[in-house]
């Protein structure tokens, strides 16, 4: 999980540089194209089996949600410091908890609801709606919302389709959908930027594989809290590459989000243990 968070932060830092020079849709296409290429190279002999799905409509919906999430987040990176954007994405697990009751029909107790509300307060501290709010700062927060719905759709698919099938459809649709816009927006990348685009896809693909391996090797309760290390990498990359260091409000908001997220997560683990007993 630590390796996965490093890969995702490395991808985000690379993308933040690329979106300053190329249309966001082109960067999205490159990220998923090279991710798909990695899957095809590694699993070439298994592709006919991997592409079989029992729920093609949900696979397509989930993939569209991933493309939308990526578009919102990458667009936000044009304007928002890396650490701020990464902090707001940490709200996603809290949104999943909030949506669990109406969509998944899972009970959400008052303590977990309190954790969700406090986490959103942390996001508001980062956005600072009473201060110098720009609409662009809301893009990563919107990305957290679409990513939460994406995660819920993943829960449904995990009951019917193998992980590799779901991963393949995400990469394939992510490469195909933006490709329709390429004839109208294409800007020829330099060799250096081609390498950076390939690197972003490689980081995305390896990151997803690392998450899968982590959840296969150990219980979610053991590895999930390590996902919050992404904010550390984002802060480091933001400072070293872009000269941005989070201010006291961002640090405070991020700390509140992480604390509330961990609280909600461990409350969920306790509830599941009690249910199993």
C-alpha positions in Angstrom: 0.0 0.0 0.0 2.9 2.4 0.7 4.3 1.6 -2.8 0.8 2.3 -4.3 0.5 5.7 -2.6 4.0 6.6 -3.8 3.0 5.6 -7.4 -0.2 7.6 -7.3 1.5 10.7 -5.9 4.3 10.4 -8.6 1.6 10.2 -11.3 -0.2 13.3 -9.9 3.0 15.2 -9.8 3.8 14.3 -13.4 0.3 15.2 -14.5 0.5 18.6 -12.8 3.4 19.4 -15.0 1.8 18.0 -18.2 -1.5 19.9 -17.8 0.4 23.2 -17.9 1.5 22.4 -21.5 -1.2 20.1 -23.0 -5.0 19.9 -23.0 -6.3 18.0 -19.9 -8.2 15.5 -22.1 -5.0 14.7 -23.9 -3.2 14.0 -20.6 -6.1 11.8 -19.5 -5.9 9.8 -22.7 -2.2 9.3 -22.3 -2.5 8.2 -18.7 -5.1 5.5 -19.6 -3.5 4.5 -22.9 -0.2 3.6 -21.4 -2.0 2.0 -18.4 -3.9 -0.2 -21.0 -0.7 -0.9 -22.9 0.9 -2.2 -19.7 -2.0 -4.5 -19.0 -2.0 -5.8 -22.6 1.8 -6.5 -22.5 1.6 -8.3 -19.1 -1.6 -10.3 -19.7 -1.5 -10.7 -23.5 -2.4 -14.4 -23.4 -5.3 -13.9 -21.0 -7.0 -11.0 -22.7 -9.8 -13.1 -24.3 -10.7 -14.3 -20.7 -10.2 -11.0 -19.0 -12.6 -9.1 -21.3 -15.6 -11.4 -20.4 -17.9 -9.6 -18.0 -21.3 -10.5 -16.6 -22.3 -6.9 -16.2 -21.2 -4.8 -19.1 -23.4 -1.8 -18.3 -22.0 -1.5 -14.8 -18.5 -1.9 -16.1 -19.1 0.9 -18.6 -20.7 3.2 -15.9 -17.8 2.5 -13.5 -15.2 3.3 -16.2 -17.0 6.5 -17.1 -17.0 7.5 -13.5 -13.2 6.9 -13.4 -12.7 9.0 -16.5 -14.8 11.8 -15.0 -12.9 11.6 -11.7 -9.6 11.8 -13.5 -10.8 14.7 -15.5 -12.0 16.7 -12.5 -8.8 16.0 -10.5 -6.4 16.7 -13.4 -8.3 19.9 -14.2 -8.0 20.9 -10.5 -4.2 20.3 -10.6 -3.9 23.2 -13.0 -4.9 25.6 -10.3 -4.6 23.9 -7.0 -1.4 22.9 -5.2 -0.7 19.2 -5.1 -1.0 18.8 -1.3 -4.4 20.7 -1.3 -5.8 18.5 -4.1 -4.6 15.3 -2.4 -6.1 16.4 0.9 -9.5 17.0 -0.6 -9.4 13.6 -2.3 -9.1 12.0 1.1 -12.8 13.0 1.7 -13.8 10.2 -0.7 -14.0 7.4 1.9 -16.2 9.6 4.0 -18.5 10.1 1.1 -18.7 6.4 0.6 -19.8 6.0 4.2 -22.5 8.7 3.7 -23.8 7.0 0.5 -23.7 3.5 2.1 -27.1 3.9 3.7 -29.1 5.0 0.6 -27.3 3.0 -2.0 -25.9 -0.1 -0.3 -28.6 -0.2 2.4 -25.9 -0.5 5.0 -26.6 1.0 8.5 -24.6 4.1 9.4 -24.6 4.9 13.1 -24.5 8.4 14.7 -20.8 8.1 15.5 -19.8 7.4 11.9 -22.1 10.2 10.8 -20.3 12.5 13.2 -17.0 11.4 11.7 -18.3 12.1 8.2 -19.5 15.6 9.2 -16.2 16.4 10.9 -14.3 15.2 7.8 -16.3 17.6 5.6 -15.5 20.4 8.0 -11.8 19.6 7.4 -12.4 19.9 3.6 -14.1 23.3 4.1 -11.1 24.5 6.1 -8.9 23.6 3.1 -11.3 25.2 0.5 -12.0 28.2 2.8 -15.3 29.3 1.2 -15.4 32.4 3.3 -12.1 33.6 1.9 -10.3 33.5 -1.5 -12.5 30.8 -2.9 -12.1 30.0 -6.6 -14.3 27.5 -8.4 -11.2 25.6 -9.4 -10.6 24.6 -5.8 -13.8 22.7 -5.8 -12.7 20.4 -8.7 -10.7 18.0 -6.5 -13.6 17.9 -4.1 -16.0 17.0 -6.9 -13.5 14.4 -8.0 -13.7 12.9 -4.5 -17.5 12.7 -4.9 -17.4 10.9 -8.3 -14.6 8.6 -7.0 -16.8 7.6 -4.1 -19.6 6.5 -6.4 -16.9 4.8 -8.5 -15.8 2.8 -5.4 -19.4 1.8 -4.6 -19.9 0.5 -8.2 -16.6 -1.4 -7.7 -18.2 -3.1 -4.6 -21.1 -4.3 -6.8 -18.8 -5.5 -9.5 -16.5 -7.4 -7.1 -19.4 -9.8 -6.5 -19.6 -10.8 -10.2 -16.4 -10.0 -12.1 -12.7 -10.7 -11.4 -10.5 -7.8 -10.4 -8.5 -8.0 -13.7 -11.6 -7.7 -15.8 -12.7 -4.6 -13.9 -9.2 -3.1 -14.1 -9.0 -3.8 -17.9 -12.4 -2.1 -18.6 -11.3 0.9 -16.6 -8.1 1.3 -18.6 -9.8 0.5 -22.0 -12.7 2.9 -21.6 -10.3 5.5 -20.1 -8.2 5.4 -23.3 -11.1 5.1 -25.8 -13.4 7.9 -24.5 -10.9 10.7 -24.6 -9.6 9.5 -28.0 -12.6 10.9 -29.7 -11.4 14.4 -28.9 -7.8 13.9 -30.0 -8.3 15.0 -33.6 -9.5 18.4 -32.4 -7.2 19.1 -29.5 -4.0 17.2 -30.2 -0.7 18.9 -29.5 2.4 16.9 -30.5 4.4 16.1 -27.3 8.1 16.5 -27.1 10.1 13.3 -26.5 10.5 14.4 -22.9 6.8 14.8 -22.5 6.0 11.5 -24.3 8.2 9.9 -21.6 6.3 11.7 -18.9 3.0 10.6 -20.3 4.2 7.0 -20.4 5.5 7.4 -16.9 2.1 8.6 -15.7 0.4 5.5 -17.2 3.0 3.2 -15.7 2.6 4.8 -12.2 -1.2 4.4 -12.5 -1.0 0.8 -13.6 1.6 -0.2 -11.0 -0.3 1.6 -8.3 -3.5 -0.3 -9.0 -1.6 -3.6 -9.0 0.1 -2.7 -5.7 -3.3 -2.0 -4.1 -4.7 -5.3 -5.3 -1.6 -7.2 -4.0 -1.8 -5.4 -0.7 -5.4 -6.3 -0.2 -4.7 -9.9 -1.3 -1.7 -10.3 1.1 -3.3 -8.7 4.2 -6.7 -7.7 5.6 -8.1 -4.3 4.6 -8.0 -3.2 8.2 -4.2 -3.7 8.2 -3.3 -1.9 4.9 -6.1 0.7 4.3 -4.8 3.2 6.9 -1.5 3.4 5.0 -3.4 5.1 2.1 -3.2 8.3 4.0 0.5 8.5 3.4 -0.4 9.9 0.0 -0.7 13.3 1.5 3.0 13.1 2.7 4.2 12.3 -0.8 2.0 15.0 -2.4 3.4 17.6 0.1 7.0 16.5 -0.7 6.4 16.6 -4.5 4.6 19.9 -4.3 7.5 21.5 -2.4 10.4 20.0 -4.3 9.0 20.3 -7.8 6.6 23.3 -7.7 7.8 25.3 -4.6 4.4 24.9 -2.9 4.2 24.1 0.8 0.7 23.8 2.4 -0.3 26.6 4.7 -1.6 26.1 8.2 -5.2 25.9 7.1 -4.4 23.1 4.6 -2.4 21.2 7.2 -5.2 21.6 9.8 -7.9 20.6 7.3 -5.9 17.6 6.1 -5.3 16.5 9.7 -9.0 16.6 10.5 -9.9 14.6 7.4 -7.3 11.9 8.1 -8.4 11.7 11.8 -12.1 11.5 10.9 -11.4 9.0 8.1 -9.4 6.7 10.4 -12.1 7.0 13.0 -14.9 6.0 10.6 -12.8 3.2 9.1 -12.1 1.6 12.5 -15.7 2.1 13.6 -16.7 0.1 10.5 -14.2 -2.6 11.3 -15.6 -2.9 14.8 -19.1 -3.1 13.4 -18.2 -5.9 11.1 -16.5 -7.9 13.8 -19.6 -7.5 16.1 -21.8 -8.5 13.2 -19.7 -11.6 12.5 -19.7 -12.6 16.2 
